[in-house]
Amino acid sequence: MTQVLIVEDQKMIRESLENLVAQADDLSPAGSLSCAALAEQYCMRGNIDLILMDVCTENDESGFVAAEKIKKRFPSIKIIIITSMLDYSYLDKARKAGAESIWFKDVSAEELLSVIKR
């Protein structure tokens, strides 16, 4: 069972992602946060396989910065950057941070599940 941490500051989107993960057969919600700066500390508790990381979270914290820190300390944790902003420079930033993928929030739940399973 893949343990998924959700890092998203918008409550409705965070709750939708929590529900999506909870309903998937092979995924389990490991927690959710509204601030990217707390994600690395949360990973220290263990049992995180995948993070859905928003680009910009509460307190203007950068998901890219958090992702880079997490990948350096926990290289086996997979990270998917999520964003609603169609800025193509984010693809390069996600790669630099070590993220496995980037997902735009305007796609369907099925498409996101496909990205997660890959």
N, C-alpha and C positions, 0 to 999 in steps of 0.2 A: 504494500500500500504506500503510495507516494504522499509524503507529508508536505503540505503546501502552506506557506506563509504568505499572506496578502498584505501589501503595503500600499494603501490608497487613502487619500484624505477626504474624498467625497463620499459621504455616508451611504448614499443610495447605490453608488457603484460598488463600494466595498461590500455592502450587504448582498448585492447581486452576485458578486464573485464568490462570496462565502457560500451562498446557496448553490451555485453552479458546482463548486468543488465538492460540497457535501453530498450532492446528488449523483456524482460520478462514481461508478463502481470501483475504480482503482485509485481514487484520490481521497485524501482525508485532510480536512482543515486543521492545521497546526496552530493557527492563531491569525489575528489581523491587527494591524497597526495603522495609525493615521500619520505617523511621522517616520520618515526614512532613517533619521539619525538613531532611532531605537532598534533598527533591524539587526545590526551586528550583535548587539547585546542579546537580543532574542535568540539569535543563532547559537550563542554560547551555551544555551540550555540543551542543545542537541536536538536530534530527530527532525531536522529540516532538510528536505530533499530538493525543494523547488520554491522559488520566491517569485511572485507576481509583483513587480516593483513599479510604481508610478514614477514618472519623470520628476514631477514637482509635488511635494507633499506639504503637510502642515508645517508652519513656521518657515516656509520657503526652503525647506530642506531638499537637496538634490538627490534624486534616485540614482543618478549616475555615480555620484561620489560614494553613496552608500554601497552600491553594487561593486564598485572597484575595491573598496575596503573588504567587503565580504568575500569576494573571489580570491583576494590575496591570503586571507586567513582560512577560508573554507573552500578550496578549489573544487571540491566535489559537489557543492551546492549549485544547482542550475538556476539561472535568473532569466526571466522574461521581462523586459522593460515594457510597460504599458503607457500609452499616451493618447490624448484626444487631439493633440496639436500636430498637424501634418507638416513637420519641419524635417526635411530630408537630412539635415546635419545630425539628427538624432541617431540615425543608423550608424554613422561613424563613431559618435559618442558612446553608443551601446557596445560596439565592438571593442573600443578602447577600454571600456570598463570591464570587459570580459563576459558580457551577457551573451547568452546563447541565441536570443531572438528578441525581436521588438514586435509589438502588437498594437494596432490602432483600435481604440475603443469602439469604433463604429462598425465593426464586423460582428457577425452572429456568434452566439454561444457555441454553436457547433464548430465554427472555424477556430475559436479560441481553444476548445478541447483538442482539436486536431494539432494545433501548435504545441500544446502541453504534452501530448502523447509522443510527439516526435522528439 
